[in-house]
Protein backbone atom coordinates (compact mmCIF):
# COMPACT_ATOMS: atom_id res chain seq x y z
CA UNK A 1 0.00 0.00 0.00
CA UNK A 2 1.21 3.51 -0.80
CA UNK A 3 2.77 5.51 2.02
CA UNK A 4 2.13 8.98 0.59
CA UNK A 5 -1.05 11.02 0.93
CA UNK A 6 -2.20 10.42 -2.65
CA UNK A 7 -4.19 7.17 -2.82
CA UNK A 8 -6.14 7.63 -6.07
CA UNK A 9 -4.63 5.25 -8.63
CA UNK A 10 -5.61 7.31 -11.69
CA UNK A 11 -4.06 10.50 -10.29
CA UNK A 12 -0.93 8.62 -9.21
CA UNK A 13 -0.56 7.20 -12.71
CA UNK A 14 -1.14 10.63 -14.26
CA UNK A 15 1.60 12.24 -12.15
CA UNK A 16 3.99 9.32 -12.78
CA UNK A 17 3.63 9.78 -16.54
CA UNK A 18 3.97 13.57 -16.65
CA UNK A 19 7.00 15.04 -18.37
CA UNK A 20 8.63 18.44 -18.00
CA UNK A 21 6.14 21.11 -19.05
CA UNK A 22 3.10 18.84 -19.21
CA UNK A 23 0.04 20.36 -17.56
CA UNK A 24 -2.81 19.07 -15.51
CA UNK A 25 -5.95 20.89 -14.46
CA UNK A 26 -7.71 20.70 -11.13
CA UNK A 27 -11.19 22.09 -11.63
CA UNK A 28 -14.42 22.85 -9.91
CA UNK A 29 -17.57 20.92 -10.66
CA UNK A 30 -18.62 23.32 -13.43
CA UNK A 31 -15.39 23.69 -15.43
CA UNK A 32 -16.01 22.53 -19.00
CA UNK A 33 -13.41 20.06 -20.20
CA UNK A 34 -12.50 20.15 -23.89
CA UNK A 35 -13.13 17.05 -25.98
CA UNK A 36 -10.14 14.73 -25.94
CA UNK A 37 -8.84 15.76 -22.52
CA UNK A 38 -9.21 12.83 -20.11
CA UNK A 39 -11.19 13.53 -16.94
CA UNK A 40 -10.55 12.00 -13.55
CA UNK A 41 -13.91 12.69 -11.95
CA UNK A 42 -13.74 12.77 -8.17
CA UNK A 43 -16.99 14.72 -7.60
CA UNK A 44 -19.30 12.92 -5.19
CA UNK A 45 -21.62 15.72 -4.10
CA UNK A 46 -21.50 19.51 -3.74
CA UNK A 47 -18.18 20.35 -2.12
CA UNK A 48 -16.87 16.80 -1.88
CA UNK A 49 -14.01 16.56 -2.43
CA UNK A 50 -13.12 20.21 -2.10
CA UNK A 51 -10.62 21.99 -4.34
CA UNK A 52 -7.96 22.73 -1.71
CA UNK A 53 -7.84 19.14 -0.42
CA UNK A 54 -7.32 17.82 -3.94
CA UNK A 55 -4.78 20.53 -4.78
CA UNK A 56 -2.75 19.96 -1.62
CA UNK A 57 -2.77 16.20 -2.16
CA UNK A 58 -1.62 16.52 -5.78
CA UNK A 59 1.10 18.94 -4.65
CA UNK A 60 2.40 16.28 -2.25
CA UNK A 61 3.57 14.28 -5.30
CA UNK A 62 3.83 16.60 -8.30
CA UNK A 63 6.90 18.77 -8.87
CA UNK A 64 5.36 22.04 -10.04
CA UNK A 65 7.24 24.53 -12.22
CA UNK A 66 4.40 26.98 -12.86
CA UNK A 67 0.71 27.48 -12.24
CA UNK A 68 -2.14 29.42 -13.83
CA UNK A 69 -5.46 30.61 -12.39
CA UNK A 70 -8.25 32.77 -13.80
CA UNK A 71 -8.09 36.52 -13.20
CA UNK A 72 -11.61 36.33 -11.82
CA UNK A 73 -10.57 34.17 -8.86
CA UNK A 74 -9.10 37.19 -7.06
CA UNK A 75 -12.22 39.37 -7.27
CA UNK A 76 -14.99 36.74 -7.12
CA UNK A 77 -13.45 34.22 -4.70
CA UNK A 78 -10.82 36.18 -2.74
CA UNK A 79 -10.68 33.72 0.17
CA UNK A 80 -9.82 30.90 -2.22
CA UNK A 81 -7.31 33.12 -4.05
CA UNK A 82 -5.63 33.81 -0.70
CA UNK A 83 -5.43 30.08 0.07
CA UNK A 84 -3.82 29.38 -3.30
CA UNK A 85 -1.41 32.32 -2.87
CA UNK A 86 -0.42 31.03 0.57
CA UNK A 87 0.87 27.83 -1.04
CA UNK A 88 3.69 29.91 -2.56
CA UNK A 89 3.64 27.97 -5.82
CA UNK A 90 6.32 28.86 -8.38
CA UNK A 91 5.80 31.13 -11.39
CA UNK A 92 2.17 31.99 -10.92
CA UNK A 93 0.19 33.91 -13.46
CA UNK A 94 -3.41 34.57 -14.26
CA UNK A 95 -5.46 34.97 -17.39
CA UNK A 96 -9.09 35.59 -18.22
CA UNK A 97 -11.41 32.69 -17.50
CA UNK A 98 -12.12 32.37 -21.23
CA UNK A 99 -8.39 32.07 -21.98
CA UNK A 100 -8.02 29.67 -19.04
CA UNK A 101 -10.71 27.41 -20.50
CA UNK A 102 -8.93 27.44 -23.88
CA UNK A 103 -5.62 26.58 -22.17
CA UNK A 104 -7.15 23.45 -20.63
CA UNK A 105 -7.26 21.90 -24.11
CA UNK A 106 -3.50 21.29 -23.88
CA UNK A 107 -3.71 19.52 -20.50
CA UNK A 108 -2.71 15.90 -20.10
CA UNK A 109 -5.82 15.46 -17.92
CA UNK A 110 -8.37 17.31 -15.81
CA UNK A 111 -9.21 16.34 -12.24
CA UNK A 112 -12.84 17.28 -11.49
CA UNK A 113 -13.60 18.04 -7.85
CA UNK A 114 -16.94 18.62 -6.15
CA UNK A 115 -15.98 22.24 -5.44
CA UNK A 116 -18.73 24.81 -6.02
CA UNK A 117 -16.72 27.97 -5.31
CA UNK A 118 -16.56 30.09 -8.48
CA UNK A 119 -13.25 29.95 -10.37
CA UNK A 120 -11.82 27.17 -8.20
CA UNK A 121 -9.59 26.00 -11.03
CA UNK A 122 -5.85 25.76 -11.54
CA UNK A 123 -3.46 24.59 -14.22
CA UNK A 124 -0.28 23.04 -12.86
CA UNK A 125 2.82 22.73 -15.04
CA UNK A 126 5.11 19.83 -14.29
CA UNK A 127 8.70 20.52 -13.36
CA UNK A 128 11.67 18.23 -12.90
CA UNK A 129 13.19 17.00 -9.67
CA UNK A 130 16.81 17.26 -10.79
C-alpha positions as CSV (number, residue, x, y, z in Angstrom):
1,X,0.0,0.0,0.0
2,X,1.2,3.5,-0.8
3,X,2.8,5.5,2.0
4,X,2.1,9.0,0.6
5,X,-1.1,11.0,0.9
6,X,-2.2,10.4,-2.6
7,X,-4.2,7.2,-2.8
8,X,-6.1,7.6,-6.1
9,X,-4.6,5.3,-8.6
10,X,-5.6,7.3,-11.7
11,X,-4.1,10.5,-10.3
12,X,-0.9,8.6,-9.2
13,X,-0.6,7.2,-12.7
14,X,-1.1,10.6,-14.3
15,X,1.6,12.2,-12.1
16,X,4.0,9.3,-12.8
17,X,3.6,9.8,-16.5
18,X,4.0,13.6,-16.7
19,X,7.0,15.0,-18.4
20,X,8.6,18.4,-18.0
21,X,6.1,21.1,-19.1
22,X,3.1,18.8,-19.2
23,X,0.0,20.4,-17.6
24,X,-2.8,19.1,-15.5
25,X,-5.9,20.9,-14.5
26,X,-7.7,20.7,-11.1
27,X,-11.2,22.1,-11.6
28,X,-14.4,22.8,-9.9
29,X,-17.6,20.9,-10.7
30,X,-18.6,23.3,-13.4
31,X,-15.4,23.7,-15.4
32,X,-16.0,22.5,-19.0
33,X,-13.4,20.1,-20.2
34,X,-12.5,20.2,-23.9
35,X,-13.1,17.0,-26.0
36,X,-10.1,14.7,-25.9
37,X,-8.8,15.8,-22.5
38,X,-9.2,12.8,-20.1
39,X,-11.2,13.5,-16.9
40,X,-10.5,12.0,-13.6
41,X,-13.9,12.7,-11.9
42,X,-13.7,12.8,-8.2
43,X,-17.0,14.7,-7.6
44,X,-19.3,12.9,-5.2
45,X,-21.6,15.7,-4.1
46,X,-21.5,19.5,-3.7
47,X,-18.2,20.4,-2.1
48,X,-16.9,16.8,-1.9
49,X,-14.0,16.6,-2.4
50,X,-13.1,20.2,-2.1
51,X,-10.6,22.0,-4.3
52,X,-8.0,22.7,-1.7
53,X,-7.8,19.1,-0.4
54,X,-7.3,17.8,-3.9
55,X,-4.8,20.5,-4.8
56,X,-2.8,20.0,-1.6
57,X,-2.8,16.2,-2.2
58,X,-1.6,16.5,-5.8
59,X,1.1,18.9,-4.7
60,X,2.4,16.3,-2.3
61,X,3.6,14.3,-5.3
62,X,3.8,16.6,-8.3
63,X,6.9,18.8,-8.9
64,X,5.4,22.0,-10.0
65,X,7.2,24.5,-12.2
66,X,4.4,27.0,-12.9
67,X,0.7,27.5,-12.2
68,X,-2.1,29.4,-13.8
69,X,-5.5,30.6,-12.4
70,X,-8.2,32.8,-13.8
71,X,-8.1,36.5,-13.2
72,X,-11.6,36.3,-11.8
73,X,-10.6,34.2,-8.9
74,X,-9.1,37.2,-7.1
75,X,-12.2,39.4,-7.3
76,X,-15.0,36.7,-7.1
77,X,-13.5,34.2,-4.7
78,X,-10.8,36.2,-2.7
79,X,-10.7,33.7,0.2
80,X,-9.8,30.9,-2.2
81,X,-7.3,33.1,-4.0
82,X,-5.6,33.8,-0.7
83,X,-5.4,30.1,0.1
84,X,-3.8,29.4,-3.3
85,X,-1.4,32.3,-2.9
86,X,-0.4,31.0,0.6
87,X,0.9,27.8,-1.0
88,X,3.7,29.9,-2.6
89,X,3.6,28.0,-5.8
90,X,6.3,28.9,-8.4
91,X,5.8,31.1,-11.4
92,X,2.2,32.0,-10.9
93,X,0.2,33.9,-13.5
94,X,-3.4,34.6,-14.3
95,X,-5.5,35.0,-17.4
96,X,-9.1,35.6,-18.2
97,X,-11.4,32.7,-17.5
98,X,-12.1,32.4,-21.2
99,X,-8.4,32.1,-22.0
100,X,-8.0,29.7,-19.0
101,X,-10.7,27.4,-20.5
102,X,-8.9,27.4,-23.9
103,X,-5.6,26.6,-22.2
104,X,-7.1,23.5,-20.6
105,X,-7.3,21.9,-24.1
106,X,-3.5,21.3,-23.9
107,X,-3.7,19.5,-20.5
108,X,-2.7,15.9,-20.1
109,X,-5.8,15.5,-17.9
110,X,-8.4,17.3,-15.8
111,X,-9.2,16.3,-12.2
112,X,-12.8,17.3,-11.5
113,X,-13.6,18.0,-7.9
114,X,-16.9,18.6,-6.2
115,X,-16.0,22.2,-5.4
116,X,-18.7,24.8,-6.0
117,X,-16.7,28.0,-5.3
118,X,-16.6,30.1,-8.5
119,X,-13.3,29.9,-10.4
120,X,-11.8,27.2,-8.2
121,X,-9.6,26.0,-11.0
122,X,-5.8,25.8,-11.5
123,X,-3.5,24.6,-14.2
124,X,-0.3,23.0,-12.9
125,X,2.8,22.7,-15.0
126,X,5.1,19.8,-14.3
127,X,8.7,20.5,-13.4
128,X,11.7,18.2,-12.9
129,X,13.2,17.0,-9.7
130,X,16.8,17.3,-10.8
